[in-house]
Amino acid sequence: MSEYNLQTPLTDEDVVQLKAGDVVRLSGVIYSARDAAHKKIVDLLDKGETPPFPLEGAVVYYVGPTPAPPGRAIGAAGPTTSYRMDTYAPRLHSLGLKASIGKGKRNDAVKNALKEHKAVYFGATGGAGALLSQCIEQSKVIAFDELGPEAVRAMKVKDFPLLVVNDCHGGELYVKPKLDPDG
């Protein structure tokens, strides 16, 4: 396991060095989007329109944060279960999305897209939304305000703690090694 400090937007070079189990502290701008926002983004793409943020090198965080308390950029911001975005993720990766952040396993189509397009899936700690929000310095709704907490936000993060769950080499943190019975 290695540790990296990365800055958004991510590049192919950033992603190919990462292996499942690596620790990453991410800084820069990331974008929030859950399933309703993903559907709207794909609908825009289907119409030939521009998505609400540049996909090239982007990182999307699957989060619907709580309202910001006084003096804070955002409320609790814990990850949501990622499989709900699996329908949309391969297309977004094909258009330059370099990483997503969530919790839980991804389907084979997403894992294949990560390999094909040199992208990565990061895990954030579920249940730690209040702590994770302390790494979010700024947050601004940039699209789909009608979705409330699930609106798309641009969020400036500093040293956001992540684990590489799926890398672009086919590695997966959630796979248990087989024990050798002769061993």
Secondary structure, 3 states (H helix, E strand, C coil): CCEEEEECCCCHHHHHCCCCCCEEEEEEEEEECCHHHHHHHHHHHHCCCCCCCCCCCCEEECCCCCCCCCCCCCCCCCCCEHHHHCCCHHHHHHCCCCEEEEECCCCHHHHHHHHHCCCEEEECCCCCHHHHHCCEEEEEEEECHHHHHHCEEEEEEEEEEEEEEECCCCCECCCCCCCCCCC
